[in-house]
């Protein structure tokens, strides 16, 4: 007489574990990519705040700015704001503010190009 066996064989359990492991690896990869994207977005947002702050400082100073590189702290991140006063396509003065991370000076995070008008 044959007895009916209940349960899973060792091969079936190993195959199920392999499928779960592959699925978990894919989920972890997607979480890592999403976290990296959020970090980049946060850095760009903070860099834009640095550029806007510098623009307001220059407007309130009511003096034409020169070329400069300035340190800006936002949160726990250090940025460098590079400012340049040139002329736009229409010949009017144009302020160019470019913000980079201090530890990655070749990658621009934010850039503002604005017509230059100092507050009276």
Secondary structure, 3 states (H helix, E strand, C coil): CCCCCCCCCHHHHHHHHHHHHHHHHHHHHHHHHHHHHHHHHHHHHHHHHHHHHHHHHHHHHCCCCCCEEEEEEECCEEEEEEEEEEECCCCCEEEEEEEEECCEEEEEEEEEEEECCCCC
